[in-house]
């Protein structure tokens, strides 16, 4: 979905802001936070600071709930897609094992037959 379509879908008006945001990476990513020999000033002056532009977003409050639901649905579909891929990968692995081992194929066929009988 293109940006403008997304903005229109959720009744958003997005404008450049005069504000800037300074991002400081977490301390524990760069050094041991429990090391008391490093001063706070040294800790923060040696860390890179990234300054990024901000935007102002104006939208109806109820549309925020719609965005949260939209994001949740997207996350759920990604998780489901990942689970489906894992299932297909597992099925292909099992199929290769059955093709390489006739005894496993025979046992698998008996297992499938027992499942069919149990369903009836």
C-alpha positions as a LaTeX table, in Angstrom:
\begin{tabular}{lrrr}
\hline
Residue & $x$ (\AA) & $y$ (\AA) & $z$ (\AA) \\
\hline
Unk1 & 0.00 & 0.00 & 0.00 \\
Unk2 & 1.39 & 3.40 & $-0.94$ \\
Unk3 & 1.85 & 6.09 & 1.68 \\
Unk4 & $-0.90$ & 8.39 & 0.44 \\
Unk5 & $-3.39$ & 5.51 & 0.19 \\
Unk6 & $-2.56$ & 4.56 & 3.77 \\
Unk7 & $-2.99$ & 8.16 & 4.93 \\
Unk8 & $-6.32$ & 8.45 & 3.12 \\
Unk9 & $-7.55$ & 5.12 & 4.47 \\
Unk10 & $-7.08$ & 6.30 & 8.06 \\
Unk11 & $-7.99$ & 9.99 & 7.53 \\
Unk12 & $-4.48$ & 11.15 & 8.37 \\
Unk13 & $-2.81$ & 14.41 & 7.57 \\
Unk14 & 0.97 & 14.12 & 7.79 \\
Unk15 & 3.14 & 17.22 & 7.68 \\
Unk16 & 6.81 & 17.92 & 8.20 \\
Unk17 & 7.58 & 19.11 & 11.69 \\
Unk18 & 10.14 & 21.61 & 12.94 \\
Unk19 & 11.01 & 19.14 & 15.69 \\
Unk20 & 14.05 & 16.89 & 15.65 \\
Unk21 & 14.53 & 13.67 & 17.57 \\
Unk22 & 17.86 & 12.61 & 18.95 \\
Unk23 & 18.26 & 8.88 & 19.19 \\
Unk24 & 20.80 & 7.56 & 21.63 \\
Unk25 & 21.47 & 3.81 & 21.46 \\
Unk26 & 20.92 & 1.87 & 24.66 \\
Unk27 & 23.93 & 1.80 & 26.98 \\
Unk28 & 23.98 & $-1.97$ & 27.27 \\
Unk29 & 24.51 & $-2.30$ & 23.52 \\
Unk30 & 27.90 & $-0.62$ & 23.73 \\
Unk31 & 29.33 & $-1.41$ & 27.14 \\
Unk32 & 28.70 & $-3.03$ & 30.46 \\
Unk33 & 26.25 & $-0.82$ & 32.37 \\
Unk34 & 27.43 & $-2.33$ & 35.65 \\
Unk35 & 31.02 & $-1.17$ & 35.11 \\
Unk36 & 31.27 & 1.72 & 37.59 \\
Unk37 & 34.73 & 2.77 & 36.42 \\
Unk38 & 33.20 & 4.51 & 33.37 \\
Unk39 & 31.69 & 7.91 & 34.17 \\
Unk40 & 28.23 & 8.81 & 32.91 \\
Unk41 & 29.64 & 11.65 & 30.84 \\
Unk42 & 32.20 & 9.39 & 29.18 \\
Unk43 & 29.49 & 6.85 & 28.52 \\
Unk44 & 27.28 & 9.33 & 26.70 \\
Unk45 & 29.96 & 11.34 & 24.92 \\
Unk46 & 31.45 & 8.26 & 23.27 \\
Unk47 & 28.09 & 7.01 & 22.05 \\
Unk48 & 26.89 & 8.07 & 18.60 \\
Unk49 & 23.80 & 10.28 & 18.56 \\
Unk50 & 21.53 & 10.21 & 15.54 \\
Unk51 & 19.34 & 13.22 & 14.83 \\
Unk52 & 16.24 & 12.54 & 12.72 \\
Unk53 & 13.43 & 14.67 & 11.34 \\
Unk54 & 9.94 & 14.30 & 12.79 \\
Unk55 & 6.46 & 14.59 & 11.33 \\
Unk56 & 3.21 & 15.86 & 12.79 \\
Unk57 & 0.22 & 13.58 & 12.31 \\
Unk58 & $-3.31$ & 14.88 & 12.63 \\
Unk59 & $-6.08$ & 12.30 & 12.63 \\
Unk60 & $-9.34$ & 11.40 & 14.40 \\
Unk61 & $-8.77$ & 9.54 & 17.65 \\
Unk62 & $-11.03$ & 6.63 & 16.67 \\
Unk63 & $-8.93$ & 5.96 & 13.57 \\
Unk64 & $-5.96$ & 5.18 & 15.81 \\
Unk65 & $-7.79$ & 2.07 & 17.00 \\
Unk66 & $-8.32$ & 1.12 & 13.35 \\
Unk67 & $-4.57$ & 1.47 & 12.71 \\
Unk68 & $-3.76$ & $-0.69$ & 15.73 \\
Unk69 & $-6.21$ & $-3.35$ & 14.49 \\
Unk70 & $-4.70$ & $-3.12$ & 11.00 \\
Unk71 & $-1.17$ & $-3.62$ & 12.37 \\
Unk72 & $-2.32$ & $-6.54$ & 14.51 \\
Unk73 & $-3.96$ & $-8.17$ & 11.48 \\
Unk74 & $-0.75$ & $-7.71$ & 9.47 \\
Unk75 & 1.34 & $-9.24$ & 12.26 \\
Unk76 & $-1.07$ & $-12.16$ & 12.55 \\
Unk77 & $-0.91$ & $-12.82$ & 8.81 \\
Unk78 & 2.90 & $-12.72$ & 8.89 \\
Unk79 & 2.95 & $-15.18$ & 11.79 \\
Unk80 & 0.47 & $-17.44$ & 9.97 \\
Unk81 & 2.53 & $-17.27$ & 6.77 \\
Unk82 & 5.66 & $-18.22$ & 8.72 \\
Unk83 & 3.83 & $-21.13$ & 10.36 \\
Unk84 & 2.55 & $-22.30$ & 6.96 \\
Unk85 & 6.08 & $-22.19$ & 5.53 \\
Unk86 & 7.42 & $-24.19$ & 8.47 \\
Unk87 & 4.64 & $-26.75$ & 8.01 \\
Unk88 & 5.38 & $-27.10$ & 4.28 \\
Unk89 & 9.10 & $-27.43$ & 5.00 \\
Unk90 & 8.41 & $-30.13$ & 7.59 \\
Unk91 & 6.09 & $-31.95$ & 5.17 \\
Unk92 & 8.79 & $-31.92$ & 2.46 \\
Unk93 & 11.36 & $-33.25$ & 4.93 \\
Unk94 & 9.02 & $-36.06$ & 5.95 \\
Unk95 & 8.28 & $-36.86$ & 2.30 \\
Unk96 & 12.01 & $-37.12$ & 1.51 \\
Unk97 & 12.53 & $-39.47$ & 4.46 \\
Unk98 & 9.65 & $-41.67$ & 3.26 \\
Unk99 & 11.05 & $-41.75$ & $-0.28$ \\
Unk100 & 14.55 & $-42.64$ & 0.94 \\
Unk101 & 13.36 & $-45.33$ & 3.40 \\
Unk102 & 10.78 & $-47.85$ & 2.15 \\
Unk103 & 10.22 & $-49.17$ & 5.69 \\
Unk104 & 9.26 & $-45.70$ & 6.88 \\
Unk105 & 6.87 & $-45.33$ & 3.93 \\
Unk106 & 5.22 & $-48.64$ & 4.80 \\
Unk107 & 4.83 & $-47.61$ & 8.46 \\
Unk108 & 3.47 & $-44.23$ & 7.36 \\
Unk109 & 0.84 & $-45.86$ & 5.13 \\
Unk110 & $-0.28$ & $-48.04$ & 8.05 \\
Unk111 & $-0.45$ & $-44.97$ & 10.26 \\
Unk112 & $-2.61$ & $-43.15$ & 7.70 \\
Unk113 & $-4.88$ & $-46.19$ & 7.43 \\
Unk114 & $-5.32$ & $-46.30$ & 11.22 \\
Unk115 & $-6.16$ & $-42.57$ & 11.25 \\
Unk116 & $-8.80$ & $-43.08$ & 8.56 \\
Unk117 & $-10.34$ & $-45.96$ & 10.52 \\
Unk118 & $-10.37$ & $-43.90$ & 13.72 \\
Unk119 & $-12.24$ & $-41.08$ & 11.93 \\
Unk120 & $-15.06$ & $-43.41$ & 10.85 \\
\hline
\end{tabular}
